[in-house]
């Protein structure tokens, strides 16, 4: 689902309530026959993001939360879930980010990850752990290590250096 312009703010506020402390949306007005006033709005999609159907269009709840709280449509930016998970839409867990910044603290491991940690994998040929990091779409090699823990440490240090506040907070 690509970013699309959000509905008028006042129209949203007349129909849906957003609680910034809980991250939960509830219906103020009845949007359909099956929905009741006061009912929680939105359902999780296959990736775990909460989506809300409003006026026959589907919107990510984290975008609506940011918009309803700050009054700014984040059309050109991403909304980053600071500490994950992607269904935590409390306002203190959301911030504006570029695409690159939004990718820095991702939790999902690649399907071929064999270390349990992003950017660290086992090199069969060398029989060593490899650490790497991607910065602005360019992969940077951090080294080969005998111990997995040393590779993870190198990766974490690189995250601090290159990602700063956008690094994953474990």
DAKAUR-V366503 format. One record per pair of residues at least 24 apart in sequence whose ideal C-beta (glycine too) atoms are under 10 Angstrom apart, sorted by the first residue. I is the first residue (numbers start at 1). J is the second residue. D is the distance in Angstrom with one decimal. If there is no record, write none. Layout:
# DAKAUR-V366503
I|J|D  I|J|D
This chain:
# DAKAUR-V366503
1|45|8.2  1|49|8.7  1|51|7.6  1|57|9.9  1|58|6.6  1|59|8.3  1|60|6.8  1|63|9.8  3|59|9.5  3|60|8.5  3|63|7.2  3|73|9.0  3|74|7.6  3|75|5.5  3|76|7.9  3|77|8.6  3|78|8.2  3|79|9.5  4|57|7.2  4|58|9.4  4|59|7.9  4|63|9.4  4|73|9.9  4|75|8.0  5|57|9.8  5|73|6.6  5|75|6.2  6|54|9.1  6|57|9.3  6|59|6.6  6|60|9.9  6|63|6.7  6|64|6.9  6|66|9.6  6|67|5.3  6|68|9.2  6|72|9.8  6|73|4.9  6|74|8.6  6|75|7.7  7|54|6.2  7|55|6.1  7|57|7.6  7|59|8.0  7|64|9.0  7|67|9.2  7|73|9.7  9|64|10.0  9|67|6.7  9|68|7.0  9|71|6.2  9|72|9.5  9|73|8.3  11|54|8.6  11|55|8.0  12|52|9.6  12|54|7.1  12|55|9.5  12|59|9.2  12|64|6.9  12|67|7.5  12|68|6.1  13|68|6.7  15|41|9.0  15|54|7.0  15|55|8.7  16|41|5.6  16|42|9.2  16|52|7.2  16|54|7.0  16|61|9.8  16|64|7.5  16|68|7.8  17|41|8.6  17|68|8.9  18|52|10.0  18|61|8.6  18|64|7.0  18|65|5.7  18|66|9.8  18|67|9.1  18|68|4.5  18|69|6.9  18|89|8.3  18|91|8.5  19|65|9.4  19|89|9.5  19|90|8.7  19|91|9.2  20|65|7.2  20|68|8.4  20|69|5.4  20|89|8.9  20|90|6.6  20|91|3.8  20|92|7.8  20|93|10.0  20|94|9.2  21|90|6.5  21|91|7.8  21|92|8.4  22|88|9.8  22|89|8.6  22|90|6.6  22|91|9.9  23|50|8.4  23|61|7.8  23|62|8.5  23|65|6.5  23|87|8.1  23|88|5.9  23|89|3.5  23|90|3.9  23|91|7.4  23|92|9.1  23|93|7.1  23|94|8.4  24|50|9.1  24|61|9.0  24|65|9.6  24|89|7.6  24|90|8.9  25|50|7.9  25|52|6.2  25|54|9.8  25|61|6.2  25|64|7.0  25|65|7.7  25|68|8.5  25|89|7.9  27|52|9.7  27|54|9.9  31|55|8.5  42|87|9.2  42|89|8.8  44|86|8.7  44|87|6.0  45|86|9.3  45|87|9.7  47|86|6.8  47|87|9.8  47|108|8.8  48|84|9.5  48|85|6.4  48|86|4.8  48|87|5.5  48|88|10.0  48|108|9.9  49|81|9.1  49|85|9.5  49|86|4.9  49|87|6.8  49|89|9.2  50|86|8.1  50|87|5.3  50|88|9.3  50|89|6.3  60|86|9.2  60|89|9.0  61|86|9.7  61|87|8.1  61|89|5.0  62|86|7.6  62|87|8.9  62|88|8.8  62|89|5.1  62|90|10.0  62|91|9.9  62|93|8.7  62|94|5.8  63|89|9.5  63|94|9.2  64|89|8.3  65|89|4.6  65|90|8.1  65|91|6.3  65|93|9.2  65|94|6.1  66|91|7.7  66|94|5.4  66|95|8.5  66|96|7.5  69|94|8.2  70|94|9.4  70|96|9.0  72|96|8.3  77|101|9.1  77|102|8.7  78|102|4.1  78|103|8.9  80|104|8.5  80|105|7.1  80|106|9.8  80|166|7.1  81|105|8.1  81|106|9.7  81|107|9.1  82|165|8.7  82|166|8.6  82|168|10.0  82|169|7.5  83|107|9.7  83|168|9.0  83|169|5.8  83|170|9.9  84|108|9.7  84|168|8.3  84|169|8.9  95|165|8.8  95|166|8.7  97|165|9.9  97|166|6.6  98|136|9.4  98|166|9.2  99|136|9.9  99|137|9.4  100|134|8.8  100|135|7.9  100|136|5.5  100|137|7.3  100|163|9.5  100|166|8.7  101|163|7.9  101|164|9.2  101|165|8.9  101|166|4.6  102|166|7.9  103|134|7.8  103|137|9.4  103|163|9.5  103|166|8.8  104|133|9.2  104|134|9.0  104|135|9.0  104|159|7.4  104|162|8.1  104|163|4.2  104|164|8.7  104|165|9.3  104|166|4.2  104|167|6.0  104|168|7.3  105|159|8.6  105|163|7.3  105|165|9.4  105|166|5.8  105|167|6.1  105|168|4.2  105|169|7.1  105|170|9.9  106|168|7.5  107|168|7.0  107|170|9.6  114|148|9.8  115|148|6.0  115|151|7.3  115|152|7.4  115|155|9.3  116|148|8.7  116|152|8.9  117|148|8.1  117|149|9.9  117|151|8.1  117|152|5.1  117|155|6.7  117|156|8.7  117|168|9.6  117|170|9.1  118|152|9.7  118|155|7.4  118|159|8.9  118|168|7.3  119|151|8.6  119|152|8.7  119|154|9.0  119|155|4.5  119|156|9.2  119|158|7.7  119|159|8.0  119|168|10.0  120|145|8.6  120|148|6.8  120|149|9.7  120|150|9.7  120|151|4.6  120|152|5.5  120|153|9.7  120|154|8.3  120|155|5.4  120|156|9.7  121|148|9.8  121|151|8.5  122|148|8.1  122|151|9.2  129|154|9.2  129|155|9.8  130|154|9.7  130|155|9.8  131|155|4.6  131|156|9.3  131|157|9.3  131|158|7.4  132|158|8.6  133|157|9.7  133|158|4.5  133|159|6.9  133|161|8.9  133|162|6.2  133|163|8.2  134|162|9.2  135|161|9.6  135|162|5.1  135|163|8.3  136|162|9.3
